[in-house]
Amino acid sequence: MAPHGEPPAIETERAAVGENMHGLQRAIFLDRDGVINRNIWNPDTGAFEAPLSASQFILIPGVIDALRCLARAGYLLFLVSNQPNYAKGKAGLNDPAAIHRTFLKRMQRADISFTGCFYCFHHPDGRIRDYTGCCLCRKPSPYFLRMASRSFDVDLPGSWMIGDRATDIVCGQAAGTHTAWVGEAWPEAPRADIRARDLREAAQIILYRDTAPGYGAAGRGKGERRLPSARTSTSDSPLR
């Protein structure tokens, strides 16, 4: 990975189904931890957090099917993730790279290609000096979504940001995408366009909205029908 988490050339796809009338690509931007893989209980903090090692990287059931359906529908897939464990002194320098390699292997094994993977490794209150402080790329900043839009001709208004935290939803809203919340809703969370139990359910709703008459990927104006919520309720990257 280049400085500030610029995307590696994993693979770029141009699926005609995912193009709008101007030739721009629709995309799905995904948070990683809690959306693609399970969060891990950290007894030191008393909270579920991102995995600290590759051995803790466990895919959530249904994720592979969901990603396949979205890719076959023509969406480009992007990973957009805050990963401050090294900055906070919780993990070693090589751990983020090892987890990323494990993620890529799981995707390659399932024949799923991500057009780009964007990581922010900074934290405003970190312990590692070079990774501590304010940055441009940490969500809720839409920095990486806008970078993808420029680099890969992504149609942001026709795209989606999927996450399990308020920062993911604010990020998508700032970039002008649709937003999907997965998992339990937080009372203080901004309202997402849709809510779902997991990525598989979110993918089903997104595909329905973007293909069913009366919805459409670009429509968010007055009179748009809305599905009911699925729940009622500056440094070198360590990825080398």
C-alpha positions in Angstrom: 0.0 0.0 0.0 1.1 3.5 -0.8 1.1 6.4 1.7 -2.4 7.3 3.0 -3.8 3.9 1.9 -4.0 4.5 -1.8 -5.6 1.5 -3.5 -3.4 -1.3 -4.8 -3.9 -2.5 -8.4 -5.8 -5.6 -7.2 -8.0 -5.8 -10.3 -10.2 -3.3 -12.1 -13.4 -4.5 -13.7 -15.8 -2.6 -16.0 -19.1 -4.5 -16.0 -21.5 -3.0 -18.5 -24.5 -3.7 -16.2 -22.9 -1.4 -13.6 -22.5 1.6 -15.9 -24.9 4.5 -16.0 -25.8 6.5 -19.1 -22.7 8.5 -18.8 -20.4 5.5 -18.7 -19.7 5.9 -14.9 -19.4 2.8 -12.7 -21.7 2.1 -9.8 -19.8 0.9 -6.7 -20.2 -0.7 -3.3 -18.0 0.7 -0.6 -17.7 -1.6 2.3 -16.4 -1.2 5.8 -14.5 -4.3 6.8 -14.8 -5.3 10.5 -18.3 -6.0 11.6 -19.5 -6.1 7.9 -17.2 -8.6 6.2 -15.5 -10.3 9.2 -16.5 -10.7 12.8 -15.3 -8.3 15.5 -13.3 -9.9 18.2 -13.9 -9.5 22.0 -11.0 -7.7 23.6 -10.9 -8.4 27.3 -8.5 -5.5 27.9 -11.0 -3.0 26.7 -14.2 -4.9 27.4 -15.5 -4.3 23.8 -15.8 -6.1 20.5 -13.0 -4.7 18.2 -11.2 -5.4 14.9 -9.0 -8.5 14.8 -5.5 -8.0 16.1 -4.0 -10.9 14.1 -4.6 -12.9 10.9 -5.7 -15.9 13.0 -8.7 -13.8 14.3 -10.0 -13.0 10.9 -13.3 -14.8 10.5 -15.7 -14.1 7.7 -19.4 -13.5 8.7 -21.7 -16.1 7.2 -23.4 -15.0 4.0 -20.7 -12.5 3.0 -19.3 -14.4 0.1 -22.8 -14.9 -1.5 -23.6 -11.2 -0.9 -20.4 -10.0 -2.6 -20.8 -12.4 -5.5 -24.4 -11.1 -6.1 -23.3 -7.5 -6.0 -20.3 -8.1 -8.3 -22.5 -10.0 -10.8 -24.9 -7.1 -10.8 -22.1 -4.9 -12.1 -21.0 -3.0 -9.0 -17.3 -2.4 -8.4 -16.3 -3.4 -4.9 -14.1 -1.2 -2.7 -13.0 -1.8 0.9 -12.8 1.4 3.0 -11.6 0.8 6.6 -10.1 2.6 9.6 -7.4 0.4 11.1 -5.8 2.2 14.0 -4.6 -0.8 16.0 -1.0 -0.2 15.2 -1.3 3.5 15.8 -2.8 2.8 19.2 -0.1 0.3 20.1 -2.5 -2.7 20.1 -0.8 -4.6 17.3 2.6 -4.9 15.7 3.7 -3.3 12.5 3.2 -6.5 10.4 -0.2 -7.4 11.7 -2.3 -5.2 9.5 -0.5 -6.5 6.4 -1.0 -10.1 7.5 -4.7 -9.6 8.1 -5.0 -7.9 4.7 -3.3 -10.8 3.0 -5.7 -13.2 4.7 -8.7 -11.1 3.5 -7.3 -11.1 -0.1 -6.8 -14.9 0.0 -10.3 -15.5 1.1 -11.7 -13.3 -1.6 -9.4 -14.8 -4.3 -10.5 -18.3 -3.2 -14.1 -17.3 -3.8 -13.2 -15.6 -7.1 -14.2 -12.2 -5.8 -12.2 -9.2 -7.0 -12.0 -5.9 -5.1 -11.2 -2.9 -7.4 -9.5 -1.2 -4.5 -8.7 -1.4 -0.8 -8.4 1.8 1.2 -7.0 1.8 4.7 -6.5 4.6 7.1 -3.9 3.6 9.8 -4.0 6.9 11.7 -5.6 7.8 15.0 -6.0 11.2 16.6 -4.9 9.9 20.0 -2.5 7.2 19.0 0.7 6.1 20.7 2.9 5.7 17.6 4.1 9.2 16.6 4.1 8.8 12.8 0.5 7.5 12.9 -0.9 9.9 15.4 -2.9 13.1 14.7 -5.4 14.4 12.3 -5.4 13.1 8.7 -7.4 13.4 5.5 -8.4 9.8 5.2 -9.9 8.6 8.4 -13.7 8.1 8.2 -16.0 9.9 8.5 -14.0 11.8 5.9 -15.1 10.9 2.4 -11.5 11.2 1.1 -11.2 7.6 -0.1 -14.6 7.5 -1.8 -13.8 10.7 -3.7 -10.4 9.2 -4.6 -12.1 6.1 -6.0 -14.6 8.3 -7.9 -11.7 10.1 -9.6 -9.5 7.1 -10.2 -12.1 4.6 -11.4 -14.9 6.8 -12.8 -17.3 5.9 -10.0 -20.8 7.4 -10.0 -21.1 8.3 -6.3 -24.8 9.2 -6.4 -25.5 5.7 -7.8 -23.2 3.9 -5.3 -23.5 2.7 -1.8 -21.5 2.9 1.4 -22.2 -0.1 3.8 -21.0 -0.1 7.4 -21.8 -0.8 11.0 -20.8 2.5 12.6 -22.0 6.1 12.5 -18.7 7.1 10.8 -19.5 4.9 7.8 -22.9 6.4 7.3 -21.6 10.0 7.7 -18.8 9.2 5.2 -21.2 7.9 2.6 -23.5 10.9 3.1 -20.6 13.3 2.8 -19.6 11.7 -0.5 -23.2 11.7 -1.8 -23.7 7.9 -1.9 -26.6 5.9 -0.7 -26.0 4.4 2.7 -26.7 1.0 4.3 -26.4 0.2 8.0 -25.8 -3.4 9.0 -26.1 -4.9 12.5 -27.6 -3.3 15.6 -28.7 0.4 15.2 -27.2 2.9 17.6 -29.5 5.6 19.0 -27.1 8.4 18.1 -26.5 7.1 14.6 -27.5 9.2 11.6 -30.4 7.8 9.5 -29.1 5.5 6.8 -31.1 4.9 3.6 -31.6 1.2 4.6 -30.9 -1.0 7.6 -30.2 -4.7 7.5 -29.2 -7.5 9.8 -26.1 -8.3 7.8 -24.4 -7.9 4.5 -26.4 -10.6 2.8 -29.7 -8.9 3.7 -28.3 -5.5 2.7 -27.3 -6.8 -0.7 -30.8 -8.2 -1.3 -32.3 -4.8 -0.5 -29.8 -2.8 -2.6 -30.3 -5.1 -5.6 -34.1 -4.7 -5.3 -34.0 -0.9 -4.9 -31.7 -0.5 -7.9 -33.7 -2.7 -10.2 -37.3 -2.5 -9.2 -39.6 0.1 -10.9 -40.1 3.2 -8.8 -36.7 3.0 -7.0 -33.6 3.4 -9.2 -30.0 3.9 -8.2 -30.1 7.7 -8.7 -33.5 8.5 -7.2 -33.6 10.1 -3.8 -36.0 12.9 -4.4 -39.5 13.6 -3.2 -42.0 10.8 -3.7 -39.4 8.1 -3.7 -40.8 4.9 -2.1 -38.7 3.6 0.8 -38.4 0.0 1.9 -39.2 -0.5 5.6 -36.1 -0.9 7.8 -35.0 -4.5 8.1 -34.7 -3.8 11.8 -37.3 -1.9 13.8 -35.4 -0.7 16.1 0.7 11.3 6.9 3.1 8.4 6.9 4.0 5.2 5.0 1.4 2.5 5.2 2.2 -0.7 7.2 0.8 -2.7 4.3 3.9 -3.6 2.3 
